[in-house]
Amino acid sequence: MNMRFPRSILRARLEKFQSFLKEKNIDAAMIRTLSSFVYFTGIKWLRPALLIPAEGEPIAFIAKGEEEGFLERTWIENIVAYSEGGEVMASVSGTIRKSRYRVVGLEFGVERDAYILFYEFFKRLNRNVKVVDISDIIYQMRMFKDDYELNAIRKAGEIASGAMKKMLETLDIGISETDIAAEGYRFLYKHGCEEPKVYVDAGPYPRVHSEPLRDNYVKENTFVTIIIGADYNHYYANISRTVYIGKPDKKARDALECMDAVYNLAFEKTHADVKPITIMRELEEVYKKYGMARYHVRGYLHGVGLKIEETPITTIVPNHRTIMLKPRMVIALVHAPIMISGIGQIKREDTFIIEDDGSLDKVT
């Protein structure tokens, strides 16, 4: 076998998940999101389809011809092979009917393969089955990392930091965002990443989600922001840096100083047994002090793990701002950028592990 995580760790995750299913009177769960499929199987495999009963062994649905390769890399032993997409749903539905499941959980997510089309198709084929959302169960489990996950994230952090250094060295007036990203991707893939994420935002007009553009170039007197998600054994570390090209004027200097002050205060105040909303209120005063209150995105941290951005996500989900931080959570801060039209985006972000003593361990 060519497995990246011990069978005992993956089985323990399964058994804990099954205990939650029983507690909530859910007969089985159908896993379709890729990150959760990886969490239980230990392997990334498209298209993900894993049926986990509340009692008994899980079943993976795999395309014909892929069986041996799949079994070589996972601890899952029960598989059903299919020839085309329609067979997946038919096989899943047949298994559910044969097992007489009445309540089945689905993860209501936004990842690839977790489409509303699948949800509607599933309901039509299983009219006597009650479908419930199991997202909270899965993310409660995934928020807290075991030693194997933390080691993978630390390795990802080393790679992310190396890629950032390489990319910053390429910056020059006239270079395109895609040229900058290409240097990063080359480094990341050569050092063990399999699905890295690279974003580049060359001013003057900032973009929060800055997929690199081939016709946007580095210009004088603007900011360039680089954001990297490096993965190792499917686990991510997140790092962001901003540089100013040229001699910054007062507004640019204020923005840079503000972001540094926000970052330092966030690092000082963030620890176990605190809620993000508490820190956010203090950070607001820093933004006001530097005249940046109207330019920044609200929220300041997000979780990191099998996705570059996962629960808690304080910039997107307001309810996540009241989640109590605990040891063995992995977070990225400061996630929220300052966005100033005319000069660009300013961001400083690193990945941290909340240690058992409640302190932060920087991994990028």
C-alpha positions as CSV (number, residue, x, y, z in Angstrom):
1,M,0.0,0.0,0.0
2,N,1.1,3.6,-0.7
3,M,-0.8,5.5,2.1
4,R,0.1,8.9,3.4
5,F,-1.6,8.5,6.8
6,P,-1.8,5.5,9.1
7,R,-4.8,3.3,8.7
8,S,-5.5,3.7,12.5
9,I,-5.8,7.5,12.2
10,L,-8.3,7.2,9.2
11,R,-10.3,4.5,11.0
12,A,-10.5,6.6,14.1
13,R,-11.9,9.5,12.1
14,L,-14.5,7.2,10.6
15,E,-15.6,5.8,14.0
16,K,-15.9,9.2,15.6
17,F,-18.0,10.4,12.6
18,Q,-20.2,7.3,12.9
19,S,-20.8,8.0,16.6
20,F,-22.1,11.5,15.6
21,L,-24.4,10.0,13.0
22,K,-25.8,7.6,15.6
23,E,-26.2,10.4,18.1
24,K,-28.3,12.4,15.5
25,N,-30.2,9.4,14.3
26,I,-28.7,9.5,10.8
27,D,-28.6,6.1,9.1
28,A,-25.8,7.0,6.7
29,A,-23.9,9.8,5.0
30,M,-23.1,10.4,1.4
31,I,-19.7,12.2,1.0
32,R,-19.4,14.1,-2.3
33,T,-17.1,17.0,-1.4
34,L,-13.5,16.3,-2.3
35,S,-11.9,17.6,0.9
36,S,-14.2,15.5,3.1
37,F,-13.6,12.5,0.9
38,V,-9.8,13.0,1.5
39,Y,-10.4,13.4,5.2
40,F,-12.0,9.9,5.5
41,T,-10.1,8.0,2.7
42,G,-6.7,9.6,2.9
43,I,-6.6,10.1,-0.9
44,K,-7.8,12.7,-3.4
45,W,-9.8,10.9,-6.1
46,L,-12.1,12.4,-8.7
47,R,-15.1,12.0,-8.7
48,P,-15.6,11.6,-4.9
49,A,-18.4,9.3,-3.8
50,L,-18.2,7.6,-0.4
51,L,-21.2,6.1,1.4
52,I,-20.6,5.9,5.2
53,P,-23.2,4.0,7.2
54,A,-23.7,4.7,10.9
55,E,-22.6,1.2,11.5
56,G,-20.4,-1.0,9.3
57,E,-17.8,-0.3,6.6
58,P,-17.9,2.6,4.1
59,I,-18.3,2.0,0.4
60,A,-16.5,3.9,-2.3
61,F,-17.9,4.3,-5.8
62,I,-15.0,4.3,-8.3
63,A,-14.9,4.4,-12.1
64,K,-14.1,1.0,-13.8
65,G,-10.4,0.6,-14.5
66,E,-9.4,2.7,-11.4
67,E,-10.0,0.0,-8.8
68,E,-6.5,-1.3,-8.3
69,G,-5.0,2.2,-8.2
70,F,-7.6,3.3,-5.6
71,L,-7.1,0.3,-3.4
72,E,-3.3,0.8,-3.5
73,R,-3.6,4.2,-1.9
74,T,-6.4,3.9,0.7
75,W,-7.6,1.8,3.6
76,I,-11.1,1.6,2.1
77,E,-11.8,-2.0,1.0
78,N,-15.4,-2.0,-0.2
79,I,-15.8,-0.5,-3.7
80,V,-18.5,-0.4,-6.4
81,A,-17.3,0.2,-9.9
82,Y,-19.3,2.2,-12.5
83,S,-18.9,2.9,-16.2
84,E,-20.6,6.3,-16.4
85,G,-21.9,9.1,-14.2
86,G,-25.5,7.9,-14.1
87,E,-24.5,4.6,-12.7
88,V,-23.1,6.3,-9.6
89,M,-26.5,7.6,-8.5
90,A,-28.2,4.3,-9.4
91,S,-25.6,2.3,-7.4
92,V,-25.9,4.7,-4.4
93,S,-29.7,4.6,-4.4
94,G,-29.7,0.9,-4.7
95,T,-27.5,0.5,-1.7
96,I,-29.6,2.9,0.3
97,R,-32.8,1.0,-0.6
98,K,-31.3,-2.4,0.1
99,S,-30.0,-1.2,3.5
100,R,-33.4,0.5,4.3
101,Y,-31.8,3.8,5.2
102,R,-34.5,6.4,6.1
103,V,-32.3,9.4,7.0
104,V,-29.2,10.2,4.9
105,G,-26.8,13.0,5.5
106,L,-25.2,15.2,2.7
107,E,-22.7,17.9,3.1
108,F,-24.3,21.1,1.8
109,G,-21.0,22.6,0.5
110,V,-19.8,24.7,-2.4
111,E,-16.9,22.4,-3.5
112,R,-16.6,20.6,-6.8
113,D,-19.0,17.7,-7.1
114,A,-21.3,19.1,-4.3
115,Y,-23.7,20.6,-6.8
116,I,-27.4,21.4,-6.2
117,L,-28.0,19.2,-9.2
118,F,-26.7,16.2,-7.4
119,Y,-28.8,17.0,-4.4
120,E,-32.0,17.3,-6.4
121,F,-31.2,14.1,-8.4
122,F,-30.5,12.3,-5.1
123,K,-33.9,13.4,-3.7
124,R,-35.8,12.2,-6.8
125,L,-34.2,8.8,-6.7
126,N,-34.7,8.4,-2.9
127,R,-38.2,9.8,-2.3
128,N,-38.7,7.9,0.9
129,V,-35.4,9.1,2.4
130,K,-35.0,12.3,4.5
131,V,-32.0,14.2,3.5
132,V,-30.2,16.3,6.2
133,D,-27.2,18.5,6.3
134,I,-24.1,17.1,8.0
135,S,-21.7,20.0,7.3
136,D,-21.6,21.0,11.0
137,I,-20.6,17.5,12.0
138,I,-17.8,17.3,9.5
139,Y,-16.4,20.8,10.1
140,Q,-16.5,20.3,13.9
141,M,-14.2,17.3,13.4
142,R,-12.0,18.9,10.8
143,M,-11.3,22.1,12.8
144,F,-9.1,20.2,15.2
145,K,-6.0,18.6,13.7
146,D,-4.1,15.5,14.8
147,D,-0.3,15.3,14.8
148,Y,-0.2,13.9,11.2
149,E,-2.3,16.8,9.9
150,L,-0.2,19.3,11.8
151,N,3.1,17.9,10.4
152,A,1.7,18.1,6.9
153,I,0.7,21.7,7.5
154,R,4.1,22.6,8.8
155,K,5.7,21.1,5.7
156,A,3.3,23.0,3.5
157,G,4.3,26.1,5.4
158,E,8.0,25.6,4.6
159,I,7.1,25.2,0.9
160,A,4.9,28.3,0.9
161,S,7.6,30.4,2.5
162,G,10.1,29.3,-0.1
163,A,7.7,30.0,-3.0
164,M,7.0,33.5,-1.7
165,K,10.7,34.3,-1.5
166,K,11.1,33.1,-5.1
167,M,8.1,35.1,-6.4
168,L,9.1,38.3,-4.6
169,E,12.5,38.1,-6.4
170,T,10.8,38.2,-9.8
171,L,8.9,41.5,-9.2
172,D,9.8,44.2,-11.7
173,I,7.9,46.9,-13.6
174,G,6.3,45.5,-16.7
175,I,6.1,41.8,-15.6
176,S,2.7,40.3,-15.9
177,E,0.7,38.6,-13.1
178,T,0.8,35.3,-14.9
179,D,4.6,35.5,-15.2
180,I,4.9,36.0,-11.5
181,A,2.5,33.2,-10.8
182,A,4.4,30.9,-13.1
183,E,7.5,31.2,-11.0
184,G,5.5,30.3,-7.9
185,Y,3.8,27.3,-9.5
186,R,7.1,25.9,-10.7
187,F,8.6,26.1,-7.2
188,L,5.5,24.7,-5.5
189,Y,5.1,21.7,-7.8
190,K,8.8,20.9,-7.7
191,H,8.7,20.9,-3.9
192,G,5.9,18.4,-3.5
193,C,2.6,20.4,-3.9
194,E,-0.1,18.7,-6.0
195,E,-2.9,21.4,-6.0
196,P,-1.3,24.7,-5.1
197,K,-3.1,28.0,-5.3
198,V,-1.4,31.2,-6.4
199,Y,-3.0,34.7,-6.6
200,V,-1.3,37.9,-7.8
201,D,-2.8,41.4,-7.6
202,A,-0.8,44.1,-9.3
203,G,-2.4,47.5,-8.8
204,P,-3.7,50.1,-9.2
205,Y,-7.2,48.6,-9.0
206,P,-7.4,45.9,-6.3
207,R,-9.2,42.6,-6.5
208,V,-10.0,40.5,-3.4
209,H,-10.0,37.2,-5.4
210,S,-7.0,38.0,-7.6
211,E,-6.6,35.1,-10.0
212,P,-3.5,36.2,-12.1
213,L,-4.3,38.0,-15.4
214,R,-2.0,37.7,-18.4
215,D,-2.7,41.4,-19.4
216,N,-2.2,43.0,-16.0
217,Y,1.3,44.2,-15.4
218,V,3.3,45.5,-12.5
219,K,3.3,49.4,-12.5
220,E,5.3,52.0,-10.7
221,N,3.8,53.6,-7.6
222,T,1.4,50.7,-7.0
223,F,1.2,47.7,-4.7
224,V,1.7,44.1,-5.7
225,T,0.2,41.5,-3.5
226,I,1.0,37.8,-3.7
227,I,-1.1,35.1,-2.0
228,I,0.0,31.5,-1.9
229,G,-1.8,28.3,-0.8
230,A,0.8,25.5,-0.6
231,D,-0.4,21.9,0.0
232,Y,1.5,18.9,1.3
233,N,-0.3,15.5,1.6
234,H,-3.5,17.5,0.8
235,Y,-3.1,19.9,3.7
236,Y,-2.5,23.6,3.1
237,A,-0.6,26.6,4.5
238,N,-1.5,30.1,3.5
239,I,0.8,33.1,3.2
240,S,0.4,36.6,1.7
241,R,2.8,39.5,1.2
242,T,2.6,43.0,-0.3
243,V,5.3,45.2,-1.7
244,Y,5.2,48.8,-3.0
245,I,6.8,49.4,-6.4
246,G,8.5,52.8,-6.2
247,K,8.6,55.4,-3.5
248,P,5.4,55.3,-1.4
249,D,3.5,58.5,-0.7
250,K,1.8,59.2,2.6
251,K,-1.3,57.2,1.9
252,A,0.7,54.2,0.8
253,R,2.9,54.5,3.9
254,D,-0.1,54.8,6.2
255,A,-1.6,51.7,4.6
256,L,1.6,49.6,5.1
257,E,2.0,50.8,8.6
258,C,-1.6,50.1,9.4
259,M,-1.4,46.5,8.0
260,D,1.7,45.9,10.1
261,A,0.0,47.3,13.2
262,V,-3.1,45.2,12.6
263,Y,-1.0,42.1,12.0
264,N,1.1,42.6,15.2
265,L,-2.0,43.2,17.4
266,A,-3.8,40.2,15.9
267,F,-0.8,38.0,16.6
268,E,-0.6,39.4,20.2
269,K,-4.2,39.0,21.0
270,T,-5.2,35.8,19.2
271,H,-4.9,32.6,21.3
272,A,-7.1,29.8,22.6
273,D,-10.3,30.6,24.5
274,V,-10.9,33.8,22.7
275,K,-13.6,34.6,20.0
276,P,-12.5,36.3,16.8
277,I,-15.2,39.0,17.2
278,T,-13.4,40.2,20.4
279,I,-10.2,40.8,18.5
280,M,-12.0,42.3,15.5
281,R,-13.3,45.1,17.8
282,E,-9.8,46.0,18.8
283,L,-8.5,45.9,15.3
284,E,-11.2,48.3,14.2
285,E,-9.6,51.0,16.4
286,V,-6.2,50.4,14.6
287,Y,-7.8,50.9,11.2
288,K,-9.4,54.1,12.4
289,K,-6.2,55.4,13.8
290,Y,-4.5,55.2,10.4
291,G,-7.5,56.4,8.4
292,M,-8.1,53.0,6.8
293,A,-11.4,52.0,8.4
294,R,-13.3,52.5,5.1
295,Y,-10.8,50.6,3.0
296,H,-10.5,47.2,4.8
297,V,-12.5,44.0,4.5
298,R,-14.3,43.0,7.7
299,G,-13.0,39.9,9.5
300,Y,-9.5,38.9,10.1
301,L,-8.9,35.2,10.2
302,H,-10.0,31.9,8.6
303,G,-9.3,28.2,9.3
304,V,-6.8,26.3,7.2
305,G,-6.6,22.5,6.5
306,L,-7.8,20.4,3.6
307,K,-8.9,23.6,2.0
308,I,-6.9,26.8,1.9
309,E,-9.9,28.5,3.5
310,E,-12.3,26.6,5.8
311,T,-14.3,27.0,9.1
312,P,-14.0,29.4,10.8
313,I,-14.2,32.0,7.9
314,T,-14.7,35.4,9.6
315,T,-14.6,37.4,6.4
316,I,-17.5,35.5,4.8
317,V,-19.6,33.9,7.5
318,P,-20.6,36.4,10.3
319,N,-21.6,33.5,12.7
320,H,-18.0,32.2,12.6
321,R,-16.8,35.3,14.4
322,T,-18.2,33.9,17.6
323,I,-16.6,30.5,17.4
324,M,-14.3,30.0,20.4
325,L,-10.7,29.3,19.3
326,K,-9.2,26.2,20.7
327,P,-5.8,24.3,20.7
328,R,-5.1,22.3,17.5
329,M,-7.0,24.6,15.3
330,V,-5.0,26.0,12.4
331,I,-5.7,29.6,11.4
332,A,-4.5,32.2,8.9
333,L,-4.3,35.9,9.9
334,V,-4.6,38.6,8.9
335,H,-6.8,37.5,6.0
336,A,-8.7,40.8,5.5
337,P,-6.9,43.1,3.0
338,I,-6.9,46.9,2.7
339,M,-8.2,47.8,-0.7
340,I,-7.4,51.3,-2.1
341,S,-8.4,52.1,-5.6
342,G,-5.6,53.8,-7.4
343,I,-2.7,52.0,-5.6
344,G,-4.0,48.5,-5.0
345,Q,-4.3,45.8,-2.3
346,I,-2.3,45.6,1.0
347,K,-2.2,42.3,2.8
348,R,0.0,40.5,5.3
349,E,-1.0,36.9,6.2
350,D,0.6,33.9,7.8
351,T,-0.6,30.4,9.0
352,F,-0.5,29.6,12.7
353,I,-1.2,26.5,14.7
354,I,-2.9,27.1,18.1
355,E,-0.7,25.0,20.4
356,D,-1.8,22.9,23.3
357,D,-0.9,25.8,25.7
358,G,-3.1,28.2,23.7
359,S,-0.2,30.1,22.1
360,L,0.4,30.6,18.3
361,D,3.1,28.7,16.4
362,K,3.9,30.4,13.1
363,V,4.4,28.0,10.2
364,T,5.0,30.3,7.2
